[in-house]
């Protein structure tokens, strides 16, 4: 068994792509299969080396690995050889129509109430017309002659699927400059690389029917392939994810502080009846079941992801995050703040609170109370009992309680209205900083 994930290095890896990569990986690892990472980089204008590097970095960040990899740009000779075989067998034929001519044909068919399918006009050219076109310097592009049959398969997610090839235009496989297109290169790679299972997005269903036809024309055994098409992701309102939440690249989520365990656990459960649990892919293999994936589009809810991320952070050990915390942060700091975090990046703000020189907002209306608080501030050393003893003394001397007691102190000490428990935060802030901040807040 061999599966492949085949992103194009024309941009950053999006959560939709990441879900496909994760499902391929889990399916393969659960069954002892191999995983191939293939970079579909034949689009030379849009493919960039920095995107290729980012793709691999982001996949590894998620906890995914692969057994082999290659770039399509290194296999151009194999595509050229396969194209020659298709030309020799009559499956690939030259075309000379311009885009304007093709557009005119499509518009005419639409006016007549007919589907805008290519009319195979190029196949009607006589040898003399073909020779004259070549002699005049015209370079042909090459279309694959579809069989016209119905290609069927039992889809691993969607159930029985069929594509009527007679209702489709013959696809262009090779451009006039000789460069191959994705529809073609993907089949050649899968066939020559021994790929047995293809898991990808539902938007490829029609493409699968076409590629099965090409596969057969190249001598492949159609029954040797298994397909599963994942319904596309939508946003929380049911709209197209890529259009409504285009910033959801793995790179951006990493910058925002989303944990790989939260993202992996969320994507693995998306579209299934299972409740997501934060876990890296290796821990998700045993419980993975592709048959549980719904045929309906799955909603990617950022708030649900953040909730899972929060759940993961609240139980994360210091060792698991120490290399991503601000320099100088220790375990006491982490244990004090972790249950107040949605994203790991927020730890930087709280490190500034305990170690930096924040300027709290002035509270002149609370001047008398804050002066009393300053006067009652206990001497060091401080521990987790200090906050309780200090506030109990203030309650007794001022008569304040609840929000009226605690909010002015929190604002003065942290500059925030909400945050970690001050009984653990106060010893980290220290008496000198507390004195300075209380004085500033008095105004």
Secondary structure, 3 states (H helix, E strand, C coil): CEEEECCCCCCCCEHHHHHHHHHHHHHHHHCCCEEEEEECCCCCCCCCHHHHHHHHHHHHHHCCCCCEEEEHHHCHHHHHHHHHHHHHCCCEEEECCCHHHHHHHHHHHHHCCCCCCCCCHHHHCCHHHHHHHHHCCCCCEEEECCCCCEEEEEECCCEEEEEEHHHCCCCEEECCCCCECHHHHHHHHHHHHCCCEEEEEHHHHHHHHHHHHHHHHCCCCHHHCEEEEECCEECCCCCEHHHHCCCCEHHHHHHHCCCHHHHHHHHHHCCCCCCCCCCCHHHHCCCCCHHHCCCCCEECCHHHHHHHHHHHHHHCCHHHHHHHCCCCCCHHHHHHHHHHCCCHHHHHHHHHHHHCCCCCCCCHHHHHHHHHHHHHCCCCCCCCCHHHHHHHHHHHHHCCCCHHHHHHHHHHHHCCCCCCCHHHHHHHHCHHHHHHHHHHHHC
